[in-house]
Amino acid sequence: MQVEALRDLVIKVLEDMKAKDIVTIDVKGRSSITDIMVIASGTSDRHVKSLAESVAFQAKTAGEVPLGLEGVNEGEWALVDLNSVVVHIMLPKVRDFYQLERLWSMDIPQTETETIAKIS
């Protein structure tokens, strides 16, 4: 499945299930893990869990078997790894705390990135 088609499928599932504040971030060239991140909020633990399970199920039905599904039991932050698209679904308080959109929107010069990678 093409990356854009998979992204669109994920967004449609999230919208259909009333996810809040859906954001996509193109991280091609900035991450070796994935090409696109989709971030959304759920209104409760149960909603976060349901959103993540539905995304995973619909992706599998479309032929894109998830590589992993994390955090579903806790329900505060669930991650669905679809290889080229990684989906983060969080409660608003968790999303506010981690601020993934801000993290991935920062442009860090290459020399600083290399320094940070060596320290980590």
Backbone hydrogen bonds in HBPLUS format (Angstrom, degrees):
<---DONOR---> <-ACCEPTOR-->    atom                        ^
c    i                          cat <-CA-CA->   ^        H-A-AA   ^      H-
h    n   atom  resd res      DA  || num        DHA   H-A  angle D-A-AA Bond
n    s   type  num  typ     dist DA aas  dist angle  dist       angle   num
A0006-LEU N   A0002-GLN O   2.97 MM   4  6.23 157.9  2.02 155.2 161.6     1
A0007-ARG N   A0003-VAL O   2.87 MM   4  6.12 161.4  1.91 153.2 158.6     2
A0008-ASP N   A0004-GLU O   2.92 MM   4  6.11 160.4  1.96 146.1 151.4     3
A0009-LEU N   A0005-ALA O   2.93 MM   4  6.15 150.9  2.02 142.9 150.8     4
A0010-VAL N   A0006-LEU O   2.96 MM   4  6.22 164.8  1.98 154.4 157.6     5
A0011-ILE N   A0007-ARG O   2.96 MM   4  6.22 165.1  1.98 153.9 157.8     6
A0012-LYS N   A0008-ASP O   2.93 MM   4  6.08 158.3  1.98 146.0 152.1     7
A0013-VAL N   A0009-LEU O   2.98 MM   4  6.24 164.3  2.00 155.4 158.9     8
A0014-LEU N   A0010-VAL O   2.97 MM   4  6.20 166.9  1.99 154.3 158.0     9
A0015-GLU N   A0011-ILE O   2.83 MM   4  6.01 162.5  1.86 152.8 157.9    10
A0016-ASP N   A0012-LYS O   2.83 MM   4  5.96 165.6  1.85 152.7 157.1    11
A0017-MET N   A0013-VAL O   3.05 MM   4  6.21 141.8  2.20 144.0 153.6    12
A0019-ALA N   A0014-LEU O   2.89 MM   5  5.19 171.7  1.90 153.1 151.8    13
A0018-LYS N   A0015-GLU O   3.03 MM   3  5.07 162.0  2.06 110.3 112.0    14
A0020-LYS N   A0041-SER O   2.85 MM  21  4.91 175.3  1.85 148.3 149.6    15
A0041-SER N   A0020-LYS O   2.86 MM  21  4.91 164.0  1.89 149.3 150.8    16
A0023-VAL N   A0039-ILE O   2.80 MM  16  5.17 157.8  1.84 154.8 161.8    17
A0039-ILE N   A0023-VAL O   2.78 MM  16  5.17 164.2  1.80 155.0 160.6    18
A0025-ILE N   A0037-MET O   2.77 MM  12  5.12 154.7  1.83 152.5 159.0    19
A0037-MET N   A0025-ILE O   2.87 MM  12  5.12 164.6  1.89 149.5 154.6    20
A0027-VAL N   A0035-ASP O   2.79 MM   8  5.17 152.0  1.87 139.2 146.2    21
A0030-ARG N   A0027-VAL O   2.90 MM   3  5.13 158.0  1.95 125.0 130.3    22
A0031-SER N   A0027-VAL O   3.03 MM   4  5.75 124.0  2.36 175.5 168.5    23
A0035-ASP N   A0084-SER O   3.17 MM  49  5.10 152.4  2.25 112.0 120.4    24
A0036-ILE N   A0084-SER O   3.08 MM  48  6.36 149.0  2.18 146.5 156.1    25
A0086-VAL N   A0036-ILE O   2.94 MM  50  6.43 158.6  1.99 159.2 165.3    26
A0038-VAL N   A0086-VAL O   2.88 MM  48  6.27 159.1  1.93 154.2 158.9    27
A0088-HIS N   A0038-VAL O   2.76 MM  50  6.15 165.5  1.78 167.0 171.8    28
A0040-ALA N   A0088-HIS O   2.92 MM  48  6.38 150.3  2.01 157.9 167.4    29
A0090-MET N   A0040-ALA O   2.95 MM  50  6.45 159.4  2.00 152.6 155.7    30
A0042-GLY N   A0090-MET O   2.91 MM  48  5.93 149.6  2.00 135.0 142.8    31
A0048-VAL N   A0044-SER O   2.92 MM   4  6.22 162.7  1.95 159.1 162.6    32
A0049-LYS N   A0045-ASP O   3.02 MM   4  6.26 166.1  2.04 152.4 156.1    33
A0050-SER N   A0046-ARG O   2.91 MM   4  6.07 162.7  1.94 147.2 152.2    34
A0051-LEU N   A0047-HIS O   2.86 MM   4  6.02 160.9  1.89 152.4 157.4    35
A0052-ALA N   A0048-VAL O   3.04 MM   4  6.25 169.3  2.05 154.3 156.7    36
A0053-GLU N   A0049-LYS O   2.97 MM   4  6.17 167.0  1.99 154.8 158.7    37
A0054-SER N   A0050-SER O   2.94 MM   4  6.02 153.8  2.01 145.3 152.6    38
A0055-VAL N   A0051-LEU O   2.93 MM   4  6.16 159.9  1.97 153.4 158.6    39
A0056-ALA N   A0052-ALA O   3.01 MM   4  6.21 167.9  2.03 151.3 154.7    40
A0057-PHE N   A0053-GLU O   2.91 MM   4  6.03 160.1  1.95 144.7 150.6    41
A0058-GLN N   A0054-SER O   2.89 MM   4  5.98 171.8  1.90 152.6 155.1    42
A0059-ALA N   A0055-VAL O   2.95 MM   4  6.03 157.7  2.00 149.2 155.7    43
A0060-LYS N   A0056-ALA O   2.99 MM   4  6.14 160.4  2.03 146.2 151.8    44
A0061-THR N   A0057-PHE O   2.88 MM   4  6.12 157.6  1.93 150.2 156.9    45
A0062-ALA N   A0058-GLN O   3.00 MM   4  6.17 140.5  2.16 138.3 148.3    46
A0062-ALA N   A0059-ALA O   3.10 MM   3  5.04 123.3  2.44  92.5 107.0    47
A0064-GLU N   A0059-ALA O   2.80 MM   5  5.09 157.9  1.85 150.9 143.1    48
A0063-GLY N   A0060-LYS O   2.95 MM   3  5.02 158.0  2.00 105.2 111.5    49
A0067-LEU N   A0081-ASP O   2.70 MM  14  5.37 148.7  1.80 158.9 167.4    50
A0081-ASP N   A0068-GLY O   2.92 MM  13  5.06 166.5  1.94 143.0 147.4    51
A0070-GLU N   A0079-LEU O   2.89 MM   9  5.10 161.9  1.93 149.3 154.9    52
A0079-LEU N   A0070-GLU O   2.91 MM   9  5.10 157.4  1.97 138.5 144.2    53
A0075-GLY N   A0071-GLY O   3.03 MM   4  6.16 167.9  2.04 157.2 161.0    54
A0091-LEU N   A0076-GLU O   2.88 MM  15  5.39 145.7  2.00 157.3 155.3    55
A0078-ALA N   A0089-ILE O   2.75 MM  11  5.16 165.7  1.77 157.6 160.3    56
A0089-ILE N   A0078-ALA O   2.84 MM  11  5.16 166.8  1.86 158.5 160.9    57
A0080-VAL N   A0087-VAL O   2.85 MM   7  4.99 157.4  1.90 142.9 150.5    58
A0087-VAL N   A0080-VAL O   2.87 MM   7  4.99 171.1  1.88 148.0 151.0    59
A0082-LEU N   A0085-VAL O   2.87 MM   3  5.12 148.5  1.97 154.7 162.0    60
A0084-SER N   A0082-LEU O   2.93 MM   2  5.87 118.8  2.31 114.5  98.4    61
A0094-VAL N   A0091-LEU O   3.07 MM   3  5.39 123.4  2.40 108.9 122.7    62
A0095-ARG N   A0091-LEU O   2.97 MM   4  6.21 163.1  2.00 160.4 166.0    63
A0096-ASP N   A0092-PRO O   2.84 MM   4  6.03 157.9  1.89 151.1 156.8    64
A0097-PHE N   A0093-LYS O   3.12 MM   4  6.22 148.5  2.22 134.1 142.2    65
A0098-TYR N   A0094-VAL O   3.04 MM   4  6.29 167.4  2.05 158.4 159.4    66
A0099-GLN N   A0095-ARG O   2.91 MM   4  5.67 153.6  1.98 146.5 153.9    67
A0103-LEU N   A0099-GLN O   3.07 MM   4  6.41 161.1  2.11 152.5 158.4    68
A0104-TRP N   A0100-LEU O   2.95 MM   4  6.15 165.6  1.97 157.5 159.3    69
A0105-SER N   A0101-GLU O   3.00 MM   4  6.03 123.0  2.33 137.4 151.8    70
A0105-SER N   A0102-ARG O   3.23 MM   3  5.09 139.9  2.40  94.0 105.4    71
A0112-GLU N   A0109-PRO O   3.06 MM   3  5.47 121.2  2.42 108.9 122.8    72
A0113-THR N   A0109-PRO O   3.04 MM   4  6.33 154.7  2.10 152.4 160.5    73
A0114-GLU N   A0110-GLN O   2.94 MM   4  6.21 158.5  1.99 155.6 160.3    74
A0115-THR N   A0111-THR O   3.11 MM   4  6.32 155.2  2.17 141.4 148.0    75
A0116-ILE N   A0112-GLU O   2.89 MM   4  6.11 163.1  1.92 153.1 157.3    76
A0117-ALA N   A0113-THR O   2.93 MM   4  6.10 160.0  1.97 150.3 155.8    77
A0118-LYS N   A0114-GLU O   3.08 MM   4  6.29 149.4  2.18 143.3 150.9    78
A0119-ILE N   A0115-THR O   3.09 MM   4  6.36 150.8  2.18 148.6 156.3    79
A0120-SER N   A0116-ILE O   3.01 MM   4  6.19 161.1  2.05 154.3 159.0    80
